[in-house]
């Protein structure tokens, strides 16, 4: 299990609340980056620089619809 340096609880709460304010897309992107090996705390710090209002105005708050493709089986 990965060990993180001691982080101030107030800072962690602030970073978590800010990420939540950015919306579902940002939460997904952070989780995706961490799953791919990024350090959680460093990614939270990067995302804390984003302005939720600007992100929303640019249409970056919500996840795009999932892409599904229908593939028909060949006729038997």
C-alpha contacts under 8 A as a table, 3 or more apart, distances in Angstrom:
res1	aa1	res2	aa2	distance
7	X	11	X	7.12
7	X	12	X	6.84
8	X	11	X	5.27
8	X	12	X	6.37
9	X	12	X	5.06
9	X	13	X	6.12
10	X	13	X	5.11
10	X	14	X	6.18
11	X	14	X	5.02
11	X	15	X	6.15
12	X	15	X	5.11
12	X	16	X	6.06
13	X	16	X	5.11
13	X	17	X	6.09
14	X	17	X	5.21
14	X	18	X	6.07
15	X	18	X	5.12
15	X	19	X	6.14
15	X	44	X	6.16
15	X	45	X	7.06
15	X	48	X	6.31
16	X	19	X	5.18
16	X	20	X	6.22
16	X	44	X	7.73
17	X	20	X	5.06
17	X	21	X	6.19
18	X	21	X	5.00
18	X	22	X	6.43
18	X	48	X	6.28
19	X	22	X	5.18
19	X	23	X	7.04
19	X	26	X	6.69
19	X	27	X	6.39
19	X	44	X	7.30
19	X	47	X	6.84
19	X	48	X	6.90
20	X	23	X	5.50
20	X	24	X	7.39
20	X	26	X	7.91
20	X	27	X	6.81
21	X	52	X	6.24
22	X	25	X	7.62
22	X	26	X	5.89
22	X	27	X	7.64
22	X	50	X	7.84
22	X	51	X	7.64
22	X	52	X	4.88
22	X	55	X	7.16
22	X	56	X	7.77
22	X	61	X	6.14
23	X	26	X	5.75
23	X	27	X	6.53
23	X	52	X	7.98
23	X	61	X	4.95
23	X	62	X	6.29
24	X	27	X	5.10
24	X	28	X	6.09
24	X	61	X	6.39
24	X	62	X	5.52
24	X	63	X	6.26
25	X	28	X	5.12
25	X	29	X	6.12
25	X	60	X	6.88
25	X	61	X	5.52
25	X	62	X	5.01
25	X	63	X	4.77
26	X	29	X	4.98
26	X	30	X	6.15
26	X	47	X	7.87
26	X	61	X	7.00
27	X	30	X	5.32
27	X	31	X	6.24
28	X	31	X	5.17
28	X	32	X	6.00
29	X	32	X	5.02
29	X	33	X	6.15
30	X	33	X	5.12
30	X	34	X	6.21
30	X	40	X	7.65
30	X	43	X	6.67
30	X	44	X	7.46
31	X	34	X	5.13
31	X	35	X	6.08
32	X	35	X	5.15
32	X	36	X	6.22
33	X	36	X	5.01
33	X	37	X	6.46
33	X	38	X	5.43
33	X	43	X	7.97
34	X	37	X	5.04
34	X	38	X	4.51
34	X	39	X	6.16
34	X	40	X	5.90
35	X	38	X	7.19
38	X	42	X	7.99
38	X	43	X	7.19
39	X	42	X	5.56
39	X	43	X	6.28
40	X	43	X	5.21
40	X	44	X	6.16
41	X	44	X	5.06
41	X	45	X	6.25
42	X	45	X	5.13
42	X	46	X	6.38
43	X	46	X	5.06
43	X	47	X	6.23
44	X	47	X	5.14
44	X	48	X	6.08
45	X	48	X	5.06
45	X	49	X	7.10
46	X	49	X	5.76
46	X	50	X	7.77
47	X	50	X	5.52
48	X	51	X	7.90
50	X	54	X	7.94
50	X	55	X	7.27
51	X	54	X	5.41
51	X	55	X	6.15
52	X	55	X	5.07
52	X	56	X	6.06
52	X	61	X	7.91
53	X	56	X	5.12
53	X	57	X	6.10
54	X	57	X	4.98
54	X	58	X	6.19
55	X	58	X	5.24
55	X	59	X	6.41
55	X	60	X	5.18
55	X	61	X	6.05
56	X	59	X	5.08
56	X	60	X	5.59
56	X	61	X	5.06
57	X	60	X	7.60
59	X	62	X	7.19
60	X	63	X	7.76
